[in-house]
Amino acid sequence: MSKNIALKTEILRQGITQYWVASQIEMIPSRLSEIVCGWRTPSEDEKERIASVLGKSVSELFSETKND
């Protein structure tokens, strides 16, 4: 898997931390970090919650392309 560049970029652009995002969606910060780094694939619910707190659509933050 590859790093989720769109998600990481949006968090940085908004000047917030991964820890803050995780706290807003009641997610363990290490799990969000794994999603951002591409080590874990988020569920559809997780994608929706992350997108919601960032004010973006799921498609803006998460590529539907699967990596080999």
All heavy atoms as a GROMACS GRO file, in nm:
protein
  540
    1MET      N    1   0.084  -0.118   0.000
    1MET     CA    2   0.000   0.000   0.000
    1MET      C    3   0.089   0.124   0.000
    1MET      O    4   0.202   0.122   0.045
    1MET     CB    5  -0.089   0.000   0.123
    1MET     CG    6  -0.188  -0.113   0.130
    1MET     SD    7  -0.297  -0.091   0.269
    1MET     CE    8  -0.443  -0.053   0.180
    2SER      N    9   0.031   0.233  -0.047
    2SER     CA   10   0.107   0.357  -0.050
    2SER      C   11   0.045   0.458   0.044
    2SER      O   12  -0.071   0.447   0.084
    2SER     CB   13   0.112   0.412  -0.192
    2SER     OG   14  -0.019   0.441  -0.237
    3LYS      N   15   0.125   0.557   0.077
    3LYS     CA   16   0.081   0.663   0.167
    3LYS      C   17  -0.040   0.735   0.109
    3LYS      O   18  -0.050   0.753  -0.011
    3LYS     CB   19   0.196   0.761   0.186
    3LYS     CG   20   0.170   0.869   0.288
    3LYS     CD   21   0.289   0.957   0.302
    3LYS     CE   22   0.359   0.922   0.430
    3LYS     NZ   23   0.464   1.013   0.467
    4ASN      N   24  -0.133   0.774   0.194
    4ASN     CA   25  -0.250   0.847   0.152
    4ASN      C   26  -0.214   0.996   0.146
    4ASN      O   27  -0.233   1.070   0.242
    4ASN     CB   28  -0.367   0.823   0.246
    4ASN     CG   29  -0.495   0.882   0.193
    4ASN    OD1   30  -0.494   0.984   0.126
    4ASN    ND2   31  -0.605   0.816   0.221
    5ILE      N   32  -0.159   1.036   0.030
    5ILE     CA   33  -0.110   1.172   0.013
    5ILE      C   34  -0.221   1.275   0.026
    5ILE      O   35  -0.202   1.379   0.090
    5ILE     CB   36  -0.040   1.187  -0.124
    5ILE    CG1   37   0.078   1.089  -0.137
    5ILE    CG2   38   0.005   1.331  -0.147
    5ILE    CD1   39   0.189   1.110  -0.038
    6ALA      N   40  -0.337   1.249  -0.033
    6ALA     CA   41  -0.448   1.346  -0.027
    6ALA      C   42  -0.492   1.372   0.116
    6ALA      O   43  -0.514   1.486   0.155
    6ALA     CB   44  -0.565   1.297  -0.112
    7LEU      N   45  -0.501   1.266   0.195
    7LEU     CA   46  -0.542   1.281   0.335
    7LEU      C   47  -0.437   1.357   0.414
    7LEU      O   48  -0.468   1.453   0.486
    7LEU     CB   49  -0.569   1.144   0.397
    7LEU     CG   50  -0.607   1.141   0.544
    7LEU    CD1   51  -0.728   1.229   0.573
    7LEU    CD2   52  -0.632   0.998   0.589
    8LYS      N   53  -0.312   1.318   0.401
    8LYS     CA   54  -0.204   1.385   0.474
    8LYS      C   55  -0.195   1.532   0.435
    8LYS      O   56  -0.182   1.620   0.521
    8LYS     CB   57  -0.071   1.314   0.444
    8LYS     CG   58   0.049   1.375   0.514
    8LYS     CD   59   0.040   1.360   0.662
    8LYS     CE   60   0.166   1.409   0.730
    8LYS     NZ   61   0.157   1.400   0.875
    9THR      N   62  -0.206   1.560   0.305
    9THR     CA   63  -0.199   1.697   0.256
    9THR      C   64  -0.311   1.782   0.314
    9THR      O   65  -0.288   1.896   0.355
    9THR     CB   66  -0.204   1.700   0.102
    9THR    OG1   67  -0.092   1.626   0.052
    9THR    CG2   68  -0.200   1.841   0.048
   10GLU      N   69  -0.432   1.727   0.318
   10GLU     CA   70  -0.545   1.804   0.371
   10GLU      C   71  -0.529   1.833   0.520
   10GLU      O   72  -0.561   1.943   0.565
   10GLU     CB   73  -0.677   1.731   0.345
   10GLU     CG   74  -0.800   1.810   0.382
   10GLU     CD   75  -0.812   1.945   0.311
   10GLU    OE1   76  -0.762   1.960   0.198
   10GLU    OE2   77  -0.873   2.036   0.371
   11ILE      N   78  -0.481   1.737   0.595
   11ILE     CA   79  -0.458   1.760   0.739
   11ILE      C   80  -0.355   1.872   0.757
   11ILE      O   81  -0.375   1.964   0.837
   11ILE     CB   82  -0.414   1.629   0.808
   11ILE    CG1   83  -0.532   1.531   0.813
   11ILE    CG2   84  -0.360   1.657   0.948
   11ILE    CD1   85  -0.496   1.391   0.857
   12LEU      N   86  -0.247   1.868   0.680
   12LEU     CA   87  -0.144   1.972   0.689
   12LEU      C   88  -0.198   2.107   0.641
   12LEU      O   89  -0.172   2.210   0.702
   12LEU     CB   90  -0.022   1.933   0.606
   12LEU     CG   91   0.060   1.816   0.660
   12LEU    CD1   92   0.166   1.775   0.558
   12LEU    CD2   93   0.124   1.852   0.793
   13ARG      N   94  -0.275   2.107   0.532
   13ARG     CA   95  -0.330   2.231   0.477
   13ARG      C   96  -0.420   2.302   0.578
   13ARG      O   97  -0.418   2.425   0.589
   13ARG     CB   98  -0.411   2.200   0.350
   13ARG     CG   99  -0.457   2.326   0.274
   13ARG     CD  100  -0.556   2.293   0.164
   13ARG     NE  101  -0.687   2.255   0.217
   13ARG     CZ  102  -0.776   2.337   0.271
   13ARG    NH1  103  -0.749   2.465   0.283
   13ARG    NH2  104  -0.892   2.293   0.315
   14GLN      N  105  -0.495   2.224   0.655
   14GLN     CA  106  -0.585   2.282   0.754
   14GLN      C  107  -0.513   2.321   0.884
   14GLN      O  108  -0.572   2.384   0.971
   14GLN     CB  109  -0.700   2.186   0.784
   14GLN     CG  110  -0.794   2.171   0.666
   14GLN     CD  111  -0.922   2.098   0.702
   14GLN    OE1  112  -0.964   2.094   0.818
   14GLN    NE2  113  -0.987   2.042   0.600
   15GLY      N  114  -0.386   2.284   0.895
   15GLY     CA  115  -0.308   2.322   1.013
   15GLY      C  116  -0.352   2.250   1.140
   15GLY      O  117  -0.344   2.306   1.250
   16ILE      N  118  -0.399   2.128   1.124
   16ILE     CA  119  -0.443   2.049   1.238
   16ILE      C  120  -0.354   1.925   1.249
   16ILE      O  121  -0.270   1.901   1.164
   16ILE     CB  122  -0.592   2.009   1.225
   16ILE    CG1  123  -0.617   1.935   1.093
   16ILE    CG2  124  -0.680   2.132   1.236
   16ILE    CD1  125  -0.761   1.891   1.071
   17THR      N  126  -0.372   1.851   1.354
   17THR     CA  127  -0.291   1.731   1.373
   17THR      C  128  -0.373   1.605   1.349
   17THR      O  129  -0.496   1.607   1.359
   17THR     CB  130  -0.234   1.725   1.516
   17THR    OG1  131  -0.344   1.713   1.608
   17THR    CG2  132  -0.150   1.848   1.548
   18GLN      N  133  -0.305   1.497   1.321
   18GLN     CA  134  -0.372   1.368   1.310
   18GLN      C  135  -0.438   1.334   1.443
   18GLN      O  136  -0.547   1.278   1.445
   18GLN     CB  137  -0.272   1.259   1.271
   18GLN     CG  138  -0.225   1.268   1.129
   18GLN     CD  139  -0.130   1.156   1.092
   18GLN    OE1  140  -0.139   1.046   1.144
   18GLN    NE2  141  -0.039   1.185   1.002
   19TYR      N  142  -0.374   1.368   1.552
   19TYR     CA  143  -0.430   1.341   1.684
   19TYR      C  144  -0.565   1.412   1.700
   19TYR      O  145  -0.661   1.354   1.749
   19TYR     CB  146  -0.332   1.387   1.793
   19TYR     CG  147  -0.381   1.356   1.932
   19TYR    CD1  148  -0.354   1.233   1.990
   19TYR    CD2  149  -0.456   1.448   2.005
   19TYR    CE1  150  -0.400   1.202   2.118
   19TYR    CE2  151  -0.503   1.418   2.131
   19TYR     CZ  152  -0.475   1.295   2.187
   19TYR     OH  153  -0.521   1.264   2.312
   20TRP      N  154  -0.573   1.538   1.655
   20TRP     CA  155  -0.698   1.613   1.666
   20TRP      C  156  -0.807   1.547   1.582
   20TRP      O  157  -0.920   1.530   1.628
   20TRP     CB  158  -0.678   1.758   1.622
   20TRP     CG  159  -0.801   1.840   1.639
   20TRP    CD1  160  -0.842   1.905   1.753
   20TRP    CD2  161  -0.903   1.862   1.541
   20TRP    NE1  162  -0.963   1.967   1.730
   20TRP    CE2  163  -1.002   1.942   1.601
   20TRP    CE3  164  -0.919   1.823   1.409
   20TRP    CZ2  165  -1.116   1.983   1.532
   20TRP    CZ3  166  -1.034   1.864   1.341
   20TRP    CH2  167  -1.130   1.944   1.402
   21VAL      N  168  -0.773   1.510   1.457
   21VAL     CA  169  -0.871   1.444   1.371
   21VAL      C  170  -0.921   1.316   1.437
   21VAL      O  171  -1.041   1.292   1.445
   21VAL     CB  172  -0.811   1.414   1.231
   21VAL    CG1  173  -0.909   1.332   1.148
   21VAL    CG2  174  -0.774   1.543   1.159
   22ALA      N  175  -0.828   1.236   1.486
   22ALA     CA  176  -0.865   1.109   1.551
   22ALA      C  177  -0.958   1.134   1.669
   22ALA      O  178  -1.057   1.062   1.688
   22ALA     CB  179  -0.740   1.033   1.593
   23SER      N  180  -0.928   1.236   1.748
   23SER     CA  181  -1.012   1.264   1.866
   23SER      C  182  -1.153   1.307   1.825
   23SER      O  183  -1.250   1.274   1.894
   23SER     CB  184  -0.947   1.370   1.955
   23SER     OG  185  -0.951   1.498   1.895
   24GLN      N  186  -1.165   1.377   1.714
   24GLN     CA  187  -1.296   1.423   1.667
   24GLN      C  188  -1.385   1.309   1.620
   24GLN      O  189  -1.507   1.319   1.626
   24GLN     CB  190  -1.280   1.525   1.554
   24GLN     CG  191  -1.210   1.652   1.595
   24GLN     CD  192  -1.279   1.720   1.712
   24GLN    OE1  193  -1.395   1.760   1.701
   24GLN    NE2  194  -1.211   1.733   1.824
   25ILE      N  195  -1.324   1.202   1.572
   25ILE     CA  196  -1.403   1.089   1.520
   25ILE      C  197  -1.394   0.967   1.611
   25ILE      O  198  -1.434   0.857   1.572
   25ILE     CB  199  -1.361   1.053   1.376
   25ILE    CG1  200  -1.213   1.014   1.369
   25ILE    CG2  201  -1.390   1.168   1.282
   25ILE    CD1  202  -1.170   0.963   1.233
   26GLU      N  203  -1.341   0.988   1.731
   26GLU     CA  204  -1.330   0.882   1.832
   26GLU      C  205  -1.256   0.760   1.777
   26GLU      O  206  -1.303   0.647   1.788
   26GLU     CB  207  -1.468   0.846   1.886
   26GLU     CG  208  -1.534   0.964   1.954
   26GLU     CD  209  -1.672   0.934   2.009
   26GLU    OE1  210  -1.725   0.824   1.986
   26GLU    OE2  211  -1.727   1.022   2.076
   27MET      N  212  -1.140   0.788   1.719
   27MET     CA  213  -1.054   0.683   1.665
   27MET      C  214  -0.922   0.687   1.741
   27MET      O  215  -0.875   0.795   1.779
   27MET     CB  216  -1.028   0.708   1.515
   27MET     CG  217  -0.937   0.606   1.449
   27MET     SD  218  -0.904   0.646   1.275
   27MET     CE  219  -1.058   0.593   1.202
   28ILE      N  220  -0.864   0.573   1.763
   28ILE     CA  221  -0.732   0.566   1.826
   28ILE      C  222  -0.632   0.635   1.730
   28ILE      O  223  -0.630   0.602   1.611
   28ILE     CB  224  -0.691   0.420   1.853
   28ILE    CG1  225  -0.788   0.357   1.952
   28ILE    CG2  226  -0.547   0.411   1.901
   28ILE    CD1  227  -0.774   0.208   1.967
   29PRO      N  228  -0.553   0.730   1.779
   29PRO     CA  229  -0.461   0.804   1.691
   29PRO      C  230  -0.368   0.714   1.608
   29PRO      O  231  -0.341   0.744   1.492
   29PRO     CB  232  -0.382   0.892   1.787
   29PRO     CG  233  -0.476   0.914   1.901
   29PRO     CD  234  -0.551   0.784   1.916
   30SER      N  235  -0.323   0.604   1.666
   30SER     CA  236  -0.234   0.516   1.591
   30SER      C  237  -0.304   0.452   1.472
   30SER      O  238  -0.243   0.428   1.367
   30SER     CB  239  -0.173   0.408   1.681
   30SER     OG  240  -0.275   0.328   1.736
   31ARG      N  241  -0.434   0.428   1.483
   31ARG     CA  242  -0.510   0.373   1.370
   31ARG      C  243  -0.517   0.474   1.257
   31ARG      O  244  -0.498   0.439   1.140
   31ARG     CB  245  -0.650   0.332   1.413
   31ARG     CG  246  -0.732   0.270   1.299
   31ARG     CD  247  -0.859   0.206   1.348
   31ARG     NE  248  -0.936   0.151   1.240
   31ARG     CZ  249  -0.917   0.029   1.188
   31ARG    NH1  250  -0.823  -0.048   1.236
   31ARG    NH2  251  -0.993  -0.013   1.088
   32LEU      N  252  -0.544   0.601   1.289
   32LEU     CA  253  -0.546   0.704   1.185
   32LEU      C  254  -0.409   0.716   1.121
   32LEU      O  255  -0.397   0.729   0.999
   32LEU     CB  256  -0.591   0.838   1.242
   32LEU     CG  257  -0.597   0.952   1.140
   32LEU    CD1  258  -0.693   0.920   1.025
   32LEU    CD2  259  -0.634   1.083   1.207
   33SER      N  260  -0.305   0.711   1.199
   33SER     CA  261  -0.169   0.717   1.145
   33SER      C  262  -0.145   0.604   1.046
   33SER      O  263  -0.086   0.624   0.939
   33SER     CB  264  -0.066   0.711   1.258
   33SER     OG  265   0.064   0.715   1.206
   34GLU      N  266  -0.190   0.484   1.080
   34GLU     CA  267  -0.175   0.369   0.990
   34GLU      C  268  -0.252   0.390   0.860
   34GLU      O  269  -0.206   0.351   0.753
   34GLU     CB  270  -0.222   0.242   1.059
   34GLU     CG  271  -0.132   0.199   1.172
   34GLU     CD  272  -0.187   0.086   1.256
   34GLU    OE1  273  -0.307   0.052   1.243
   34GLU    OE2  274  -0.111   0.032   1.338
   35ILE      N  275  -0.367   0.455   0.867
   35ILE     CA  276  -0.446   0.486   0.747
   35ILE      C  277  -0.371   0.588   0.661
   35ILE      O  278  -0.358   0.570   0.540
   35ILE     CB  279  -0.587   0.536   0.786
   35ILE    CG1  280  -0.668   0.421   0.847
   35ILE    CG2  281  -0.659   0.596   0.664
   35ILE    CD1  282  -0.798   0.464   0.913
   36VAL      N  283  -0.321   0.693   0.723
   36VAL     CA  284  -0.248   0.797   0.651
   36VAL      C  285  -0.122   0.738   0.585
   36VAL      O  286  -0.090   0.770   0.471
   36VAL     CB  287  -0.210   0.914   0.745
   36VAL    CG1  288  -0.115   1.011   0.676
   36VAL    CG2  289  -0.336   0.987   0.791
   37CYS      N  290  -0.054   0.650   0.656
   37CYS     CA  291   0.070   0.589   0.604
   37CYS      C  292   0.044   0.479   0.502
   37CYS      O  293   0.137   0.434   0.435
   37CYS     CB  294   0.153   0.533   0.718
   37CYS     SG  295   0.225   0.662   0.821
   38GLY      N  296  -0.081   0.437   0.489
   38GLY     CA  297  -0.114   0.333   0.393
   38GLY      C  298  -0.094   0.192   0.445
   38GLY      O  299  -0.099   0.096   0.368
   39TRP      N  300  -0.074   0.178   0.574
   39TRP     CA  301  -0.054   0.046   0.633
   39TRP      C  302  -0.186  -0.023   0.666
   39TRP      O  303  -0.190  -0.142   0.692
   39TRP     CB  304   0.029   0.055   0.760
   39TRP     CG  305   0.166   0.111   0.738
   39TRP    CD1  306   0.241   0.105   0.623
   39TRP    CD2  307   0.245   0.184   0.831
   39TRP    NE1  308   0.360   0.168   0.641
   39TRP    CE2  309   0.365   0.218   0.769
   39TRP    CE3  310   0.225   0.224   0.963
   39TRP    CZ2  311   0.466   0.290   0.832
   39TRP    CZ3  312   0.324   0.295   1.026
   39TRP    CH2  313   0.444   0.327   0.962
   40ARG      N  314  -0.294   0.054   0.668
   40ARG     CA  315  -0.426   0.000   0.700
   40ARG      C  316  -0.528   0.061   0.604
   40ARG      O  317  -0.523   0.180   0.577
   40ARG     CB  318  -0.464   0.034   0.845
   40ARG     CG  319  -0.599  -0.021   0.887
   40ARG     CD  320  -0.631   0.015   1.031
   40ARG     NE  321  -0.539  -0.044   1.126
   40ARG     CZ  322  -0.555  -0.162   1.183
   40ARG    NH1  323  -0.658  -0.237   1.151
   40ARG    NH2  324  -0.469  -0.206   1.270
   41THR      N  325  -0.619  -0.021   0.556
   41THR     CA  326  -0.727   0.027   0.470
   41THR      C  327  -0.846   0.064   0.557
   41THR      O  328  -0.894  -0.020   0.634
   41THR     CB  329  -0.768  -0.082   0.369
   41THR    OG1  330  -0.654  -0.119   0.291
   41THR    CG2  331  -0.879  -0.033   0.278
   42PRO      N  332  -0.893   0.188   0.547
   42PRO     CA  333  -1.006   0.229   0.630
   42PRO      C  334  -1.136   0.167   0.580
   42PRO      O  335  -1.153   0.143   0.461
   42PRO     CB  336  -1.008   0.381   0.614
   42PRO     CG  337  -0.948   0.404   0.480
   42PRO     CD  338  -0.844   0.296   0.462
   43SER      N  339  -1.227   0.144   0.674
   43SER     CA  340  -1.361   0.098   0.636
   43SER      C  341  -1.436   0.215   0.572
   43SER      O  342  -1.393   0.331   0.581
   43SER     CB  343  -1.436   0.051   0.761
   43SER     OG  344  -1.465   0.163   0.845
   44GLU      N  345  -1.547   0.186   0.509
   44GLU     CA  346  -1.628   0.292   0.449
   44GLU      C  347  -1.675   0.391   0.556
   44GLU      O  348  -1.676   0.512   0.533
   44GLU     CB  349  -1.747   0.233   0.373
   44GLU     CG  350  -1.708   0.161   0.246
   44GLU     CD  351  -1.627   0.247   0.150
   44GLU    OE1  352  -1.668   0.363   0.123
   44GLU    OE2  353  -1.523   0.198   0.101
   45ASP      N  354  -1.712   0.340   0.673
   45ASP     CA  355  -1.755   0.428   0.783
   45ASP      C  356  -1.640   0.519   0.827
   45ASP      O  357  -1.661   0.638   0.849
   45ASP     CB  358  -1.805   0.344   0.902
   45ASP     CG  359  -1.845   0.431   1.019
   45ASP    OD1  360  -1.939   0.511   1.003
   45ASP    OD2  361  -1.780   0.420   1.126
   46GLU      N  362  -1.520   0.464   0.839
   46GLU     CA  363  -1.405   0.545   0.878
   46GLU      C  364  -1.376   0.653   0.774
   46GLU      O  365  -1.349   0.768   0.809
   46GLU     CB  366  -1.282   0.457   0.899
   46GLU     CG  367  -1.291   0.371   1.022
   46GLU     CD  368  -1.182   0.267   1.031
   46GLU    OE1  369  -1.132   0.218   0.927
   46GLU    OE2  370  -1.146   0.232   1.144
   47LYS      N  371  -1.384   0.616   0.647
   47LYS     CA  372  -1.363   0.714   0.540
   47LYS      C  373  -1.463   0.828   0.552
   47LYS      O  374  -1.426   0.946   0.542
   47LYS     CB  375  -1.379   0.649   0.402
   47LYS     CG  376  -1.267   0.557   0.363
   47LYS     CD  377  -1.297   0.497   0.227
   47LYS     CE  378  -1.195   0.395   0.184
   47LYS     NZ  379  -1.228   0.339   0.051
   48GLU      N  380  -1.588   0.795   0.574
   48GLU     CA  381  -1.693   0.897   0.584
   48GLU      C  382  -1.672   0.987   0.705
   48GLU      O  383  -1.690   1.110   0.695
   48GLU     CB  384  -1.830   0.831   0.590
   48GLU     CG  385  -1.870   0.768   0.459
   48GLU     CD  386  -1.998   0.686   0.466
   48GLU    OE1  387  -2.069   0.693   0.568
   48GLU    OE2  388  -2.026   0.613   0.368
   49ARG      N  389  -1.634   0.929   0.818
   49ARG     CA  390  -1.611   1.010   0.938
   49ARG      C  391  -1.491   1.102   0.921
   49ARG      O  392  -1.496   1.220   0.961
   49ARG     CB  393  -1.594   0.921   1.062
   49ARG     CG  394  -1.724   0.850   1.100
   49ARG     CD  395  -1.713   0.772   1.228
   49ARG     NE  396  -1.618   0.662   1.214
   49ARG     CZ  397  -1.538   0.619   1.311
   49ARG    NH1  398  -1.541   0.672   1.430
   49ARG    NH2  399  -1.455   0.518   1.290
   50ILE      N  400  -1.384   1.052   0.863
   50ILE     CA  401  -1.264   1.134   0.840
   50ILE      C  402  -1.298   1.248   0.744
   50ILE      O  403  -1.264   1.364   0.769
   50ILE     CB  404  -1.148   1.048   0.787
   50ILE    CG1  405  -1.100   0.950   0.895
   50ILE    CG2  406  -1.032   1.137   0.739
   50ILE    CD1  407  -1.008   0.840   0.843
   51ALA      N  408  -1.362   1.215   0.633
   51ALA     CA  409  -1.398   1.317   0.534
   51ALA      C  410  -1.488   1.423   0.596
   51ALA      O  411  -1.471   1.543   0.571
   51ALA     CB  412  -1.465   1.251   0.414
   52SER      N  413  -1.583   1.381   0.677
   52SER     CA  414  -1.676   1.474   0.740
   52SER      C  415  -1.605   1.575   0.829
   52SER      O  416  -1.630   1.695   0.820
   52SER     CB  417  -1.781   1.397   0.820
   52SER     OG  418  -1.867   1.486   0.886
   53VAL      N  419  -1.516   1.528   0.913
   53VAL     CA  420  -1.448   1.619   1.005
   53VAL      C  421  -1.354   1.714   0.930
   53VAL      O  422  -1.330   1.826   0.975
   53VAL     CB  423  -1.374   1.542   1.118
   53VAL    CG1  424  -1.242   1.484   1.071
   53VAL    CG2  425  -1.351   1.631   1.238
   54LEU      N  426  -1.307   1.672   0.813
   54LEU     CA  427  -1.219   1.758   0.733
   54LEU      C  428  -1.297   1.845   0.634
   54LEU      O  429  -1.240   1.928   0.565
   54LEU     CB  430  -1.116   1.674   0.658
   54LEU     CG  431  -1.013   1.602   0.746
   54LEU    CD1  432  -0.925   1.512   0.662
   54LEU    CD2  433  -0.930   1.703   0.826
   55GLY      N  434  -1.430   1.824   0.627
   55GLY     CA  435  -1.512   1.903   0.536
   55GLY      C  436  -1.487   1.871   0.390
   55GLY      O  437  -1.500   1.959   0.304
   56LYS      N  438  -1.453   1.748   0.361
   56LYS     CA  439  -1.425   1.703   0.225
   56LYS      C  440  -1.510   1.582   0.192
   56LYS      O  441  -1.568   1.520   0.280
   56LYS     CB  442  -1.276   1.664   0.211
   56LYS     CG  443  -1.180   1.779   0.231
   56LYS     CD  444  -1.192   1.876   0.116
   56LYS     CE  445  -1.098   1.992   0.129
   56LYS     NZ  446  -1.108   2.084   0.016
   57SER      N  447  -1.514   1.547   0.064
   57SER     CA  448  -1.583   1.424   0.026
   57SER      C  449  -1.487   1.306   0.037
   57SER      O  450  -1.365   1.324   0.035
   57SER     CB  451  -1.634   1.436  -0.119
   57SER     OG  452  -1.526   1.436  -0.208
   58VAL      N  453  -1.544   1.189   0.048
   58VAL     CA  454  -1.462   1.067   0.054
   58VAL      C  455  -1.375   1.057  -0.070
   58VAL      O  456  -1.255   1.026  -0.061
   58VAL     CB  457  -1.551   0.941   0.072
   58VAL    CG1  458  -1.471   0.814   0.053
   58VAL    CG2  459  -1.619   0.943   0.208
   59SER      N  460  -1.431   1.086  -0.186
   59SER     CA  461  -1.354   1.073  -0.310
   59SER      C  462  -1.238   1.172  -0.319
   59SER      O  463  -1.138   1.144  -0.386
   59SER     CB  464  -1.445   1.089  -0.432
   59SER     OG  465  -1.502   1.218  -0.435
   60GLU      N  466  -1.247   1.285  -0.250
   60GLU     CA  467  -1.136   1.381  -0.248
   60GLU      C  468  -1.018   1.331  -0.165
   60GLU      O  469  -0.904   1.368  -0.192
   60GLU     CB  470  -1.182   1.515  -0.192
   60GLU     CG  471  -1.274   1.593  -0.282
   60GLU     CD  472  -1.322   1.720  -0.218
   60GLU    OE1  473  -1.402   1.712  -0.122
   60GLU    OE2  474  -1.281   1.827  -0.265
   61LEU      N  475  -1.046   1.249  -0.066
   61LEU     CA  476  -0.941   1.206   0.027
   61LEU      C  477  -0.892   1.063   0.006
   61LEU      O  478  -0.781   1.030   0.046
   61LEU     CB  479  -0.992   1.219   0.171
   61LEU     CG  480  -1.028   1.360   0.216
   61LEU    CD1  481  -1.085   1.356   0.356
   61LEU    CD2  482  -0.907   1.451   0.210
   62PHE      N  483  -0.977   0.979  -0.054
   62PHE     CA  484  -0.943   0.838  -0.064
   62PHE      C  485  -0.955   0.791  -0.208
   62PHE      O  486  -1.063   0.793  -0.265
   62PHE     CB  487  -1.033   0.753   0.026
   62PHE     CG  488  -1.019   0.788   0.171
   62PHE    CD1  489  -1.108   0.874   0.232
   62PHE    CD2  490  -0.915   0.736   0.246
   62PHE    CE1  491  -1.096   0.908   0.366
   62PHE    CE2  492  -0.901   0.770   0.380
   62PHE     CZ  493  -0.992   0.855   0.441
   63SER      N  494  -0.845   0.746  -0.262
   63SER     CA  495  -0.844   0.691  -0.396
   63SER      C  496  -0.906   0.552  -0.393
   63SER      O  497  -0.883   0.475  -0.302
   63SER     CB  498  -0.700   0.681  -0.447
   63SER     OG  499  -0.695   0.610  -0.567
   64GLU      N  500  -0.984   0.522  -0.493
   64GLU     CA  501  -1.045   0.389  -0.503
   64GLU      C  502  -0.953   0.289  -0.571
   64GLU      O  503  -0.986   0.175  -0.587
   64GLU     CB  504  -1.178   0.398  -0.576
   64GLU     CG  505  -1.281   0.483  -0.504
   64GLU     CD  506  -1.309   0.434  -0.362
   64GLU    OE1  507  -1.321   0.314  -0.338
   64GLU    OE2  508  -1.317   0.522  -0.273
   65THR      N  509  -0.834   0.336  -0.613
   65THR     CA  510  -0.739   0.250  -0.682
   65THR      C  511  -0.677   0.154  -0.582
   65THR      O  512  -0.630   0.195  -0.476
   65THR     CB  513  -0.629   0.333  -0.748
   65THR    OG1  514  -0.690   0.428  -0.835
   65THR    CG2  515  -0.533   0.246  -0.825
   66LYS      N  516  -0.674   0.028  -0.617
   66LYS     CA  517  -0.612  -0.073  -0.532
   66LYS      C  518  -0.466  -0.088  -0.574
   66LYS      O  519  -0.433  -0.088  -0.691
   66LYS     CB  520  -0.681  -0.209  -0.549
   66LYS     CG  521  -0.827  -0.207  -0.516
   66LYS     CD  522  -0.851  -0.201  -0.369
   66LYS     CE  523  -0.998  -0.213  -0.339
   66LYS     NZ  524  -1.038  -0.159  -0.216
   67ASN      N  525  -0.379  -0.102  -0.476
   67ASN     CA  526  -0.237  -0.124  -0.504
   67ASN      C  527  -0.207  -0.272  -0.496
   67ASN      O  528  -0.265  -0.344  -0.418
   67ASN     CB  529  -0.151  -0.050  -0.400
   67ASN     CG  530  -0.167   0.100  -0.412
   67ASN    OD1  531  -0.180   0.153  -0.522
   67ASN    ND2  532  -0.168   0.167  -0.299
   68ASP      N  533  -0.113  -0.316  -0.580
   68ASP     CA  534  -0.075  -0.458  -0.579
   68ASP      C  535   0.017  -0.490  -0.465
   68ASP      O  536   0.095  -0.417  -0.421
   68ASP     CB  537  -0.008  -0.495  -0.711
   68ASP     CG  538  -0.109  -0.491  -0.826
   68ASP    OD1  539  -0.230  -0.502  -0.801
   68ASP    OD2  540  -0.064  -0.477  -0.940
   0.00000   0.00000   0.00000
